[in-house]
Amino acid sequence: MTKSELIARLAARFPQLVAKDADFAVKMMLDAMSAALARGDRIEIRGFGSFALNYRPPRVGRNPKSGDKVQVPEKHVPHFKAGKELRERVDYLA
Amino acid sequence: MTLTKAELADLLFEKVGLNKREAKDMVEAFFDEVRQALENGDGVKLSGFGNFQLRDKPQRPGRNPKTGEEIPITARRVVTFHASQKLKIAVETTPRGHSTN
């Protein structure tokens, strides 16, 4: 499912709204979620999961072409942890 | 600060002009649709934010860390999230107060 398919499904679920509202709402939510992570804030969605940043300490890496050592600076990467309900519903094997 | 469904609903009320009820329902519906797609085995691609994918993991040997007893970890399907390049860059380039910064 792509973003435009998601918007179309939401628009169909809210027939009282104009189609552009679903489009704007999805963009607004994703922007707010991106901004929260960029600020270093967590996102917690009950029944779905949580997003947070994981810290990667600085390390010495290597240029795979030349073999030269390069200092790789510390960084933060976004991480998602599925909530209990999502985890259970997705795992059809359980 | 933690972003939750309540803050997202407030945002839709203030910025999109949905009424309080619609804003709350829209936020629920958004996560419900994503969850539904994943439950149906369909990955979700939200351009500019990231992709949710499904991975089928085979059974592997595990151990009860307390007793040392061997118990297999059963085969399972799990959700993984891969942040988009755009989100990764936004996270890396925003200054924040980490102790080692």
N, CA and C atoms of all chains as a GROMACS GRO file, in nm:
protein
  585
    1MET      N    1   0.085  -0.120   0.000
    1MET     CA    2   0.000   0.000   0.000
    1MET      C    3   0.089   0.125   0.000
    2THR      N    4   0.060   0.214  -0.090
    2THR     CA    5   0.136   0.339  -0.097
    2THR      C    6   0.061   0.450  -0.024
    3LYS      N    7   0.127   0.564  -0.014
    3LYS     CA    8   0.064   0.679   0.054
    3LYS      C    9  -0.064   0.720  -0.018
    4SER      N   10  -0.061   0.721  -0.151
    4SER     CA   11  -0.182   0.764  -0.223
    4SER      C   12  -0.295   0.663  -0.206
    5GLU      N   13  -0.262   0.534  -0.197
    5GLU     CA   14  -0.366   0.433  -0.172
    5GLU      C   15  -0.423   0.449  -0.031
    6LEU      N   16  -0.336   0.479   0.062
    6LEU     CA   17  -0.382   0.503   0.201
    6LEU      C   18  -0.476   0.623   0.205
    7ILE      N   19  -0.439   0.730   0.136
    7ILE     CA   20  -0.524   0.850   0.133
    7ILE      C   21  -0.661   0.817   0.072
    8ALA      N   22  -0.659   0.737  -0.035
    8ALA     CA   23  -0.786   0.701  -0.101
    8ALA      C   24  -0.875   0.619  -0.006
    9ARG      N   25  -0.814   0.527   0.069
    9ARG     CA   26  -0.893   0.446   0.164
    9ARG      C   27  -0.952   0.532   0.274
   10LEU      N   28  -0.872   0.628   0.322
   10LEU     CA   29  -0.923   0.716   0.428
   10LEU      C   30  -1.034   0.806   0.374
   11ALA      N   31  -1.016   0.856   0.254
   11ALA     CA   32  -1.119   0.942   0.193
   11ALA      C   33  -1.250   0.864   0.184
   12ALA      N   34  -1.241   0.734   0.149
   12ALA     CA   35  -1.361   0.651   0.138
   12ALA      C   36  -1.426   0.628   0.275
   13ARG      N   37  -1.345   0.628   0.380
   13ARG     CA   38  -1.400   0.607   0.515
   13ARG      C   39  -1.464   0.732   0.573
   14PHE      N   40  -1.434   0.846   0.513
   14PHE     CA   41  -1.489   0.974   0.562
   14PHE      C   42  -1.562   1.045   0.448
   15PRO      N   43  -1.676   0.988   0.406
   15PRO     CA   44  -1.746   1.047   0.290
   15PRO      C   45  -1.797   1.189   0.316
   16GLN      N   46  -1.810   1.226   0.445
   16GLN     CA   47  -1.859   1.362   0.475
   16GLN      C   48  -1.751   1.468   0.454
   17LEU      N   49  -1.624   1.422   0.440
   17LEU     CA   50  -1.514   1.518   0.419
   17LEU      C   51  -1.485   1.529   0.270
   18VAL      N   52  -1.423   1.639   0.229
   18VAL     CA   53  -1.378   1.647   0.090
   18VAL      C   54  -1.249   1.565   0.080
   19ALA      N   55  -1.224   1.509  -0.038
   19ALA     CA   56  -1.111   1.418  -0.057
   19ALA      C   57  -0.978   1.484  -0.017
   20LYS      N   58  -0.968   1.614  -0.038
   20LYS     CA   59  -0.843   1.683  -0.006
   20LYS      C   60  -0.813   1.683   0.143
   21ASP      N   61  -0.917   1.672   0.226
   21ASP     CA   62  -0.894   1.668   0.371
   21ASP      C   63  -0.814   1.546   0.413
   22ALA      N   64  -0.846   1.429   0.353
   22ALA     CA   65  -0.773   1.306   0.386
   22ALA      C   66  -0.627   1.320   0.343
   23ASP      N   67  -0.609   1.378   0.226
   23ASP     CA   68  -0.475   1.401   0.172
   23ASP      C   69  -0.394   1.493   0.265
   24PHE      N   70  -0.454   1.603   0.302
   24PHE     CA   71  -0.389   1.700   0.390
   24PHE      C   72  -0.363   1.638   0.528
   25ALA      N   73  -0.459   1.562   0.577
   25ALA     CA   74  -0.446   1.502   0.710
   25ALA      C   75  -0.328   1.404   0.715
   26VAL      N   76  -0.317   1.320   0.611
   26VAL     CA   77  -0.208   1.222   0.607
   26VAL      C   78  -0.073   1.293   0.602
   27LYS      N   79  -0.063   1.394   0.518
   27LYS     CA   80   0.064   1.468   0.506
   27LYS      C   81   0.098   1.536   0.638
   28MET      N   82  -0.004   1.591   0.702
   28MET     CA   83   0.014   1.660   0.830
   28MET      C   84   0.066   1.562   0.938
   29MET      N   85   0.004   1.446   0.945
   29MET     CA   86   0.045   1.347   1.046
   29MET      C   87   0.188   1.300   1.020
   30LEU      N   88   0.220   1.270   0.894
   30LEU     CA   89   0.356   1.222   0.864
   30LEU      C   90   0.460   1.331   0.890
   31ASP      N   91   0.424   1.456   0.857
   31ASP     CA   92   0.518   1.567   0.884
   31ASP      C   93   0.540   1.582   1.035
   32ALA      N   94   0.432   1.572   1.112
   32ALA     CA   95   0.443   1.587   1.258
   32ALA      C   96   0.526   1.473   1.316
   33MET      N   97   0.511   1.354   1.262
   33MET     CA   98   0.588   1.240   1.311
   33MET      C   99   0.736   1.255   1.276
   34SER      N  100   0.763   1.299   1.153
   34SER     CA  101   0.903   1.322   1.113
   34SER      C  102   0.966   1.430   1.200
   35ALA      N  103   0.891   1.539   1.222
   35ALA     CA  104   0.944   1.651   1.301
   35ALA      C  105   0.972   1.607   1.444
   36ALA      N  106   0.884   1.524   1.499
   36ALA     CA  107   0.904   1.477   1.637
   36ALA      C  108   1.034   1.398   1.646
   37LEU      N  109   1.057   1.307   1.551
   37LEU     CA  110   1.179   1.227   1.553
   37LEU      C  111   1.302   1.315   1.531
   38ALA      N  112   1.289   1.412   1.441
   38ALA     CA  113   1.402   1.501   1.414
   38ALA      C  114   1.440   1.579   1.540
   39ARG      N  115   1.341   1.614   1.621
   39ARG     CA  116   1.367   1.685   1.748
   39ARG      C  117   1.425   1.592   1.854
   40GLY      N  118   1.415   1.461   1.829
   40GLY     CA  119   1.462   1.365   1.928
   40GLY      C  120   1.350   1.316   2.018
   41ASP      N  121   1.225   1.351   1.985
   41ASP     CA  122   1.109   1.305   2.064
   41ASP      C  123   1.069   1.164   2.021
   42ARG      N  124   1.006   1.093   2.112
   42ARG     CA  125   0.949   0.962   2.081
   42ARG      C  126   0.808   0.979   2.026
   43ILE      N  127   0.760   0.875   1.958
   43ILE     CA  128   0.620   0.870   1.913
   43ILE      C  129   0.563   0.742   1.971
   44GLU      N  130   0.450   0.752   2.041
   44GLU     CA  131   0.388   0.632   2.096
   44GLU      C  132   0.244   0.622   2.052
   45ILE      N  133   0.214   0.518   1.974
   45ILE     CA  134   0.079   0.498   1.922
   45ILE      C  135   0.027   0.366   1.980
   46ARG      N  136  -0.063   0.378   2.076
   46ARG     CA  137  -0.119   0.260   2.142
   46ARG      C  138  -0.182   0.166   2.041
   47GLY      N  139  -0.144   0.037   2.048
   47GLY     CA  140  -0.200  -0.063   1.958
   47GLY      C  141  -0.128  -0.075   1.826
   48PHE      N  142  -0.037   0.020   1.801
   48PHE     CA  143   0.038   0.018   1.675
   48PHE      C  144   0.187  -0.003   1.701
   49GLY      N  145   0.245   0.090   1.775
   49GLY     CA  146   0.387   0.076   1.807
   49GLY      C  147   0.449   0.208   1.845
   50SER      N  148   0.580   0.208   1.861
   50SER     CA  149   0.648   0.332   1.899
   50SER      C  150   0.770   0.353   1.810
   51PHE      N  151   0.799   0.481   1.791
   51PHE     CA  152   0.917   0.521   1.715
   51PHE      C  153   1.009   0.596   1.810
   52ALA      N  154   1.137   0.568   1.800
   52ALA     CA  155   1.234   0.641   1.882
   52ALA      C  156   1.365   0.646   1.804
   53LEU      N  157   1.462   0.715   1.858
   53LEU     CA  158   1.592   0.719   1.792
   53LEU      C  159   1.687   0.623   1.862
   54ASN      N  160   1.763   0.552   1.782
   54ASN     CA  161   1.870   0.470   1.838
   54ASN      C  162   2.003   0.541   1.814
   55TYR      N  163   2.089   0.537   1.915
   55TYR     CA  164   2.218   0.604   1.907
   55TYR      C  165   2.324   0.511   1.849
   56ARG      N  166   2.399   0.561   1.754
   56ARG     CA  167   2.512   0.486   1.700
   56ARG      C  168   2.639   0.563   1.738
   57PRO      N  169   2.723   0.505   1.824
   57PRO     CA  170   2.844   0.577   1.866
   57PRO      C  171   2.942   0.596   1.751
   58PRO      N  172   3.036   0.692   1.765
   58PRO     CA  173   3.136   0.709   1.659
   58PRO      C  174   3.221   0.583   1.647
   59ARG      N  175   3.268   0.554   1.529
   59ARG     CA  176   3.349   0.434   1.511
   59ARG      C  177   3.448   0.457   1.398
   60VAL      N  178   3.548   0.371   1.392
   60VAL     CA  179   3.642   0.378   1.282
   60VAL      C  180   3.596   0.280   1.176
   61GLY      N  181   3.562   0.333   1.060
   61GLY     CA  182   3.518   0.248   0.951
   61GLY      C  183   3.627   0.242   0.845
   62ARG      N  184   3.597   0.172   0.739
   62ARG     CA  185   3.696   0.162   0.631
   62ARG      C  186   3.630   0.192   0.498
   63ASN      N  187   3.706   0.264   0.416
   63ASN     CA  188   3.662   0.285   0.279
   63ASN      C  189   3.676   0.150   0.208
   64PRO      N  190   3.565   0.090   0.166
   64PRO     CA  191   3.572  -0.046   0.112
   64PRO      C  192   3.655  -0.053  -0.017
   65LYS      N  193   3.669   0.059  -0.086
   65LYS     CA  194   3.746   0.058  -0.211
   65LYS      C  195   3.896   0.063  -0.185
   66SER      N  196   3.937   0.160  -0.102
   66SER     CA  197   4.081   0.182  -0.083
   66SER      C  198   4.134   0.113   0.043
   67GLY      N  199   4.044   0.073   0.134
   67GLY     CA  200   4.089   0.012   0.258
   67GLY      C  201   4.135   0.114   0.362
   68ASP      N  202   4.128   0.243   0.328
   68ASP     CA  203   4.169   0.348   0.423
   68ASP      C  204   4.074   0.355   0.542
   69LYS      N  205   4.131   0.382   0.660
   69LYS     CA  206   4.048   0.403   0.779
   69LYS      C  207   3.979   0.539   0.769
   70VAL      N  208   3.852   0.543   0.806
   70VAL     CA  209   3.781   0.671   0.812
   70VAL      C  210   3.705   0.679   0.943
   71GLN      N  211   3.706   0.797   1.003
   71GLN     CA  212   3.632   0.819   1.127
   71GLN      C  213   3.484   0.838   1.092
   72VAL      N  214   3.398   0.751   1.144
   72VAL     CA  215   3.255   0.767   1.120
   72VAL      C  216   3.196   0.832   1.245
   73PRO      N  217   3.136   0.953   1.230
   73PRO     CA  218   3.085   1.022   1.348
   73PRO      C  219   2.963   0.953   1.409
   74GLU      N  220   2.932   0.984   1.532
   74GLU     CA  221   2.812   0.932   1.598
   74GLU      C  222   2.688   0.978   1.522
   75LYS      N  223   2.583   0.900   1.533
   75LYS     CA  224   2.457   0.948   1.473
   75LYS      C  225   2.339   0.881   1.541
   76HIS      N  226   2.220   0.935   1.511
   76HIS     CA  227   2.096   0.878   1.561
   76HIS      C  228   2.017   0.826   1.442
   77VAL      N  229   1.958   0.708   1.457
   77VAL     CA  230   1.878   0.652   1.348
   77VAL      C  231   1.738   0.620   1.401
   78PRO      N  232   1.634   0.646   1.318
   78PRO     CA  233   1.498   0.616   1.361
   78PRO      C  234   1.476   0.465   1.375
   79HIS      N  235   1.402   0.428   1.478
   79HIS     CA  236   1.374   0.287   1.503
   79HIS      C  237   1.226   0.270   1.538
   80PHE      N  238   1.163   0.165   1.483
   80PHE     CA  239   1.023   0.136   1.512
   80PHE      C  240   1.012   0.004   1.586
   81LYS      N  241   0.932   0.004   1.691
   81LYS     CA  242   0.905  -0.119   1.764
   81LYS      C  243   0.755  -0.143   1.757
   82ALA      N  244   0.716  -0.254   1.695
   82ALA     CA  245   0.574  -0.284   1.682
   82ALA      C  246   0.512  -0.306   1.819
   83GLY      N  247   0.391  -0.256   1.838
   83GLY     CA  248   0.318  -0.276   1.962
   83GLY      C  249   0.260  -0.416   1.967
   84LYS      N  250   0.210  -0.454   2.083
   84LYS     CA  251   0.162  -0.591   2.105
   84LYS      C  252   0.052  -0.629   2.005
   85GLU      N  253  -0.044  -0.539   1.988
   85GLU     CA  254  -0.158  -0.573   1.900
   85GLU      C  255  -0.112  -0.592   1.756
   86LEU      N  256  -0.028  -0.502   1.706
   86LEU     CA  257   0.021  -0.514   1.569
   86LEU      C  258   0.103  -0.642   1.554
   87ARG      N  259   0.189  -0.667   1.652
   87ARG     CA  260   0.276  -0.785   1.647
   87ARG      C  261   0.193  -0.914   1.638
   88GLU      N  262   0.090  -0.919   1.719
   88GLU     CA  263   0.007  -1.041   1.722
   88GLU      C  264  -0.078  -1.056   1.596
   89ARG      N  265  -0.127  -0.943   1.545
   89ARG     CA  266  -0.215  -0.952   1.428
   89ARG      C  267  -0.139  -0.986   1.301
   90VAL      N  268  -0.012  -0.943   1.294
   90VAL     CA  269   0.068  -0.967   1.175
   90VAL      C  270   0.120  -1.111   1.172
   91ASP      N  271   0.145  -1.168   1.288
   91ASP     CA  272   0.206  -1.300   1.298
   91ASP      C  273   0.101  -1.410   1.282
   92TYR      N  274   0.069  -1.439   1.154
   92TYR     CA  275  -0.035  -1.540   1.128
   92TYR      C  276   0.010  -1.679   1.168
   93LEU      N  277   0.141  -1.696   1.192
   93LEU     CA  278   0.194  -1.827   1.228
   93LEU      C  279   0.166  -1.860   1.375
   94ALA      N  280   0.143  -1.756   1.454
   94ALA     CA  281   0.125  -1.778   1.599
   94ALA      C  282  -0.013  -1.837   1.628
   95MET      N  283   0.926   1.513   2.562
   95MET     CA  284   0.792   1.515   2.500
   95MET      C  285   0.774   1.391   2.411
   96THR      N  286   0.657   1.334   2.420
   96THR     CA  287   0.624   1.218   2.335
   96THR      C  288   0.503   1.253   2.251
   97LEU      N  289   0.512   1.223   2.123
   97LEU     CA  290   0.400   1.247   2.033
   97LEU      C  291   0.304   1.128   2.041
   98THR      N  292   0.176   1.158   2.064
   98THR     CA  293   0.074   1.052   2.073
   98THR      C  294  -0.043   1.082   1.980
   99LYS      N  295  -0.140   0.991   1.979
   99LYS     CA  296  -0.257   1.010   1.894
   99LYS      C  297  -0.331   1.139   1.931
  100ALA      N  298  -0.331   1.174   2.060
  100ALA     CA  299  -0.402   1.294   2.104
  100ALA      C  300  -0.343   1.420   2.039
  101GLU      N  301  -0.208   1.427   2.034
  101GLU     CA  302  -0.145   1.545   1.973
  101GLU      C  303  -0.171   1.550   1.822
  102LEU      N  304  -0.169   1.432   1.760
  102LEU     CA  305  -0.196   1.428   1.615
  102LEU      C  306  -0.339   1.474   1.588
  103ALA      N  307  -0.433   1.433   1.673
  103ALA     CA  308  -0.573   1.475   1.655
  103ALA      C  309  -0.587   1.627   1.675
  104ASP      N  310  -0.516   1.681   1.773
  104ASP     CA  311  -0.520   1.827   1.795
  104ASP      C  312  -0.473   1.902   1.671
  105LEU      N  313  -0.368   1.846   1.610
  105LEU     CA  314  -0.310   1.907   1.491
  105LEU      C  315  -0.411   1.909   1.376
  106LEU      N  316  -0.484   1.798   1.359
  106LEU     CA  317  -0.582   1.790   1.250
  106LEU      C  318  -0.699   1.884   1.277
  107PHE      N  319  -0.730   1.902   1.404
  107PHE     CA  320  -0.835   1.997   1.442
  107PHE      C  321  -0.790   2.140   1.411
  108GLU      N  322  -0.668   2.172   1.451
  108GLU     CA  323  -0.619   2.310   1.434
  108GLU      C  324  -0.580   2.344   1.291
  109LYS      N  325  -0.512   2.253   1.223
  109LYS     CA  326  -0.454   2.286   1.093
  109LYS      C  327  -0.536   2.240   0.973
  110VAL      N  328  -0.612   2.131   0.989
  110VAL     CA  329  -0.688   2.080   0.874
  110VAL      C  330  -0.834   2.125   0.884
  111GLY      N  331  -0.874   2.165   1.005
  111GLY     CA  332  -1.010   2.213   1.022
  111GLY      C  333  -1.114   2.102   1.038
  112LEU      N  334  -1.067   1.981   1.072
  112LEU     CA  335  -1.164   1.876   1.104
  112LEU      C  336  -1.222   1.908   1.242
  113ASN      N  337  -1.345   1.862   1.269
  113ASN     CA  338  -1.395   1.883   1.404
  113ASN      C  339  -1.328   1.781   1.497
  114LYS      N  340  -1.344   1.798   1.626
  114LYS     CA  341  -1.270   1.715   1.723
  114LYS      C  342  -1.294   1.566   1.701
  115ARG      N  343  -1.420   1.532   1.677
  115ARG     CA  344  -1.460   1.392   1.655
  115ARG      C  345  -1.391   1.336   1.530
  116GLU      N  346  -1.400   1.413   1.419
  116GLU     CA  347  -1.340   1.368   1.293
  116GLU      C  348  -1.188   1.355   1.306
  117ALA      N  349  -1.128   1.450   1.377
  117ALA     CA  350  -0.982   1.449   1.393
  117ALA      C  351  -0.937   1.323   1.466
  118LYS      N  352  -1.008   1.291   1.573
  118LYS     CA  353  -0.976   1.172   1.652
  118LYS      C  354  -0.996   1.045   1.567
  119ASP      N  355  -1.110   1.042   1.494
  119ASP     CA  356  -1.140   0.926   1.410
  119ASP      C  357  -1.039   0.911   1.297
  120MET      N  358  -0.995   1.022   1.241
  120MET     CA  359  -0.900   1.018   1.129
  120MET      C  360  -0.766   0.959   1.174
  121VAL      N  361  -0.722   0.999   1.292
  121VAL     CA  362  -0.595   0.946   1.344
  121VAL      C  363  -0.607   0.795   1.368
  122GLU      N  364  -0.720   0.753   1.427
  122GLU     CA  365  -0.743   0.610   1.449
  122GLU      C  366  -0.745   0.535   1.315
  123ALA      N  367  -0.816   0.593   1.218
  123ALA     CA  368  -0.832   0.528   1.087
  123ALA      C  369  -0.698   0.516   1.015
  124PHE      N  370  -0.616   0.617   1.029
  124PHE     CA  371  -0.483   0.617   0.966
  124PHE      C  372  -0.402   0.494   1.013
  125PHE      N  373  -0.390   0.478   1.144
  125PHE     CA  374  -0.311   0.366   1.195
  125PHE      C  375  -0.382   0.233   1.173
  126ASP      N  376  -0.515   0.236   1.172
  126ASP     CA  377  -0.593   0.116   1.146
  126ASP      C  378  -0.570   0.065   1.004
  127GLU      N  379  -0.566   0.157   0.908
  127GLU     CA  380  -0.544   0.117   0.768
  127GLU      C  381  -0.404   0.059   0.748
  128VAL      N  382  -0.305   0.121   0.812
  128VAL     CA  383  -0.168   0.070   0.801
  128VAL      C  384  -0.160  -0.070   0.863
  129ARG      N  385  -0.221  -0.083   0.981
  129ARG     CA  386  -0.220  -0.211   1.052
  129ARG      C  387  -0.292  -0.318   0.969
  130GLN      N  388  -0.405  -0.279   0.910
  130GLN     CA  389  -0.484  -0.372   0.829
  130GLN      C  390  -0.404  -0.422   0.708
  131ALA      N  391  -0.335  -0.331   0.642
  131ALA     CA  392  -0.254  -0.370   0.525
  131ALA      C  393  -0.147  -0.470   0.569
  132LEU      N  394  -0.080  -0.440   0.680
  132LEU     CA  395   0.027  -0.529   0.729
  132LEU      C  396  -0.030  -0.664   0.770
  133GLU      N  397  -0.147  -0.660   0.832
  133GLU     CA  398  -0.212  -0.785   0.874
  133GLU      C  399  -0.246  -0.871   0.753
  134ASN      N  400  -0.280  -0.804   0.641
  134ASN     CA  401  -0.312  -0.878   0.518
  134ASN      C  402  -0.186  -0.920   0.442
  135GLY      N  403  -0.070  -0.892   0.499
  135GLY     CA  404   0.053  -0.934   0.435
  135GLY      C  405   0.105  -0.836   0.332
  136ASP      N  406   0.049  -0.715   0.333
  136ASP     CA  407   0.085  -0.612   0.236
  136ASP      C  408   0.178  -0.510   0.304
  137GLY      N  409   0.295  -0.485   0.247
  137GLY     CA  410   0.385  -0.382   0.300
  137GLY      C  411   0.326  -0.245   0.278
  138VAL      N  412   0.374  -0.145   0.351
  138VAL     CA  413   0.321  -0.009   0.341
  138VAL      C  414   0.436   0.088   0.312
  139LYS      N  415   0.422   0.163   0.202
  139LYS     CA  416   0.527   0.257   0.163
  139LYS      C  417   0.475   0.399   0.177
  140LEU      N  418   0.530   0.473   0.273
  140LEU     CA  419   0.487   0.611   0.294
  140LEU      C  420   0.602   0.701   0.250
  141SER      N  421   0.596   0.746   0.126
  141SER     CA  422   0.709   0.818   0.068
  141SER      C  423   0.742   0.941   0.151
  142GLY      N  424   0.870   0.961   0.175
  142GLY     CA  425   0.917   1.074   0.256
  142GLY      C  426   0.927   1.040   0.403
  143PHE      N  427   0.860   0.931   0.445
  143PHE     CA  428   0.864   0.891   0.586
  143PHE      C  429   0.938   0.758   0.601
  144GLY      N  430   0.885   0.653   0.540
  144GLY     CA  431   0.953   0.524   0.548
  144GLY      C  432   0.862   0.411   0.503
  145ASN      N  433   0.919   0.291   0.503
  145ASN     CA  434   0.844   0.173   0.459
  145ASN      C  435   0.830   0.074   0.574
  146PHE      N  436   0.710   0.016   0.584
  146PHE     CA  437   0.688  -0.095   0.676
  146PHE      C  438   0.688  -0.222   0.593
  147GLN      N  439   0.774  -0.316   0.630
  147GLN     CA  440   0.781  -0.440   0.555
  147GLN      C  441   0.756  -0.557   0.647
  148LEU      N  442   0.722  -0.671   0.586
  148LEU     CA  443   0.700  -0.794   0.664
  148LEU      C  444   0.815  -0.888   0.638
  149ARG      N  445   0.860  -0.952   0.742
  149ARG     CA  446   0.968  -1.052   0.727
  149ARG      C  447   0.923  -1.182   0.790
  150ASP      N  448   0.938  -1.290   0.714
  150ASP     CA  449   0.907  -1.422   0.769
  150ASP      C  450   1.036  -1.482   0.822
  151LYS      N  451   1.039  -1.503   0.953
  151LYS     CA  452   1.161  -1.554   1.015
  151LYS      C  453   1.144  -1.704   1.045
  152PRO      N  454   1.244  -1.783   1.006
  152PRO     CA  455   1.236  -1.927   1.033
  152PRO      C  456   1.256  -1.956   1.181
  153GLN      N  457   1.220  -2.075   1.221
  153GLN     CA  458   1.246  -2.116   1.360
  153GLN      C  459   1.396  -2.117   1.385
  154ARG      N  460   1.438  -2.078   1.506
  154ARG     CA  461   1.581  -2.083   1.540
  154ARG      C  462   1.595  -2.125   1.686
  155PRO      N  463   1.712  -2.181   1.718
  155PRO     CA  464   1.730  -2.226   1.856
  155PRO      C  465   1.740  -2.108   1.951
  156GLY      N  466   1.678  -2.119   2.065
  156GLY     CA  467   1.687  -2.015   2.167
  156GLY      C  468   1.716  -2.078   2.301
  157ARG      N  469   1.724  -1.994   2.402
  157ARG     CA  470   1.760  -2.043   2.533
  157ARG      C  471   1.688  -1.957   2.637
  158ASN      N  472   1.639  -2.018   2.739
  158ASN     CA  473   1.586  -1.942   2.852
  158ASN      C  474   1.707  -1.884   2.926
  159PRO      N  475   1.720  -1.750   2.924
  159PRO     CA  476   1.841  -1.691   2.982
  159PRO      C  477   1.855  -1.718   3.132
  160LYS      N  478   1.744  -1.746   3.198
  160LYS     CA  479   1.750  -1.771   3.343
  160LYS      C  480   1.797  -1.912   3.375
  161THR      N  481   1.738  -2.010   3.305
  161THR     CA  482   1.767  -2.150   3.339
  161THR      C  483   1.870  -2.212   3.246
  162GLY      N  484   1.896  -2.148   3.130
  162GLY     CA  485   1.990  -2.206   3.034
  162GLY      C  486   1.926  -2.316   2.951
  163GLU      N  487   1.800  -2.341   2.976
  163GLU     CA  488   1.728  -2.447   2.905
  163GLU      C  489   1.708  -2.408   2.758
  164GLU      N  490   1.731  -2.502   2.667
  164GLU     CA  491   1.712  -2.474   2.525
  164GLU      C  492   1.566  -2.485   2.486
  165ILE      N  493   1.514  -2.378   2.422
  165ILE     CA  494   1.378  -2.383   2.371
  165ILE      C  495   1.380  -2.318   2.232
  166PRO      N  496   1.318  -2.382   2.134
  166PRO     CA  497   1.320  -2.321   2.000
  166PRO      C  498   1.237  -2.193   1.997
  167ILE      N  499   1.286  -2.092   1.923
  167ILE     CA  500   1.208  -1.971   1.897
  167ILE      C  501   1.132  -2.002   1.768
  168THR      N  502   1.000  -2.005   1.778
  168THR     CA  503   0.918  -2.052   1.666
  168THR      C  504   0.927  -1.957   1.546
  169ALA      N  505   0.898  -2.012   1.427
  169ALA     CA  506   0.890  -1.931   1.305
  169ALA      C  507   0.784  -1.824   1.326
  170ARG      N  508   0.810  -1.704   1.273
  170ARG     CA  509   0.712  -1.597   1.292
  170ARG      C  510   0.722  -1.492   1.183
  171ARG      N  511   0.618  -1.414   1.171
  171ARG     CA  512   0.619  -1.300   1.078
  171ARG      C  513   0.627  -1.172   1.161
  172VAL      N  514   0.722  -1.088   1.126
  172VAL     CA  515   0.742  -0.964   1.203
  172VAL      C  516   0.739  -0.842   1.110
  173VAL      N  517   0.710  -0.727   1.170
  173VAL     CA  518   0.708  -0.600   1.096
  173VAL      C  519   0.842  -0.530   1.115
  174THR      N  520   0.901  -0.482   1.006
  174THR     CA  521   1.021  -0.399   1.018
  174THR      C  522   0.992  -0.265   0.954
  175PHE      N  523   1.056  -0.161   1.007
  175PHE     CA  524   1.039  -0.026   0.953
  175PHE      C  525   1.173   0.023   0.901
  176HIS      N  526   1.173   0.076   0.781
  176HIS     CA  527   1.294   0.136   0.725
  176HIS      C  528   1.265   0.283   0.699
  177ALA      N  529   1.333   0.369   0.772
  177ALA     CA  530   1.312   0.513   0.754
  177ALA      C  531   1.358   0.554   0.615
  178SER      N  532   1.288   0.649   0.556
  178SER     CA  533   1.327   0.701   0.424
  178SER      C  534   1.457   0.781   0.439
  179GLN      N  535   1.524   0.800   0.326
  179GLN     CA  536   1.646   0.882   0.325
  179GLN      C  537   1.615   1.021   0.380
  180LYS      N  538   1.498   1.073   0.343
  180LYS     CA  539   1.458   1.207   0.386
  180LYS      C  540   1.448   1.215   0.538
  181LEU      N  541   1.385   1.114   0.599
  181LEU     CA  542   1.369   1.114   0.745
  181LEU      C  543   1.505   1.096   0.813
  182LYS      N  544   1.588   1.007   0.759
  182LYS     CA  545   1.721   0.985   0.818
  182LYS      C  546   1.803   1.114   0.818
  183ILE      N  547   1.796   1.185   0.706
  183ILE     CA  548   1.872   1.311   0.696
  183ILE      C  549   1.816   1.414   0.793
  184ALA      N  550   1.684   1.422   0.803
  184ALA     CA  551   1.621   1.517   0.897
  184ALA      C  552   1.667   1.488   1.040
  185VAL      N  553   1.676   1.360   1.075
  185VAL     CA  554   1.717   1.320   1.210
  185VAL      C  555   1.864   1.351   1.234
  186GLU      N  556   1.946   1.328   1.132
  186GLU     CA  557   2.090   1.350   1.149
  186GLU      C  558   2.129   1.496   1.150
  187THR      N  559   2.054   1.579   1.080
  187THR     CA  560   2.096   1.718   1.066
  187THR      C  561   2.032   1.812   1.167
  188THR      N  562   1.937   1.761   1.247
  188THR     CA  563   1.878   1.847   1.348
  188THR      C  564   1.962   1.839   1.475
  189PRO      N  565   2.016   1.952   1.521
  189PRO     CA  566   2.098   1.947   1.640
  189PRO      C  567   2.014   1.909   1.762
  190ARG      N  568   2.070   1.825   1.847
  190ARG     CA  569   1.998   1.791   1.969
  190ARG      C  570   2.099   1.766   2.079
  191GLY      N  571   2.051   1.780   2.201
  191GLY     CA  572   2.142   1.776   2.314
  191GLY      C  573   2.178   1.638   2.361
  192HIS      N  574   2.265   1.570   2.289
  192HIS     CA  575   2.316   1.442   2.340
  192HIS      C  576   2.444   1.469   2.418
  193SER      N  577   2.466   1.394   2.524
  193SER     CA  578   2.578   1.421   2.614
  193SER      C  579   2.713   1.418   2.544
  194THR      N  580   2.724   1.338   2.439
  194THR     CA  581   2.854   1.327   2.373
  194THR      C  582   2.868   1.424   2.256
  195ASN      N  583   2.764   1.505   2.232
  195ASN     CA  584   2.771   1.600   2.120
  195ASN      C  585   2.876   1.707   2.144
   0.00000   0.00000   0.00000
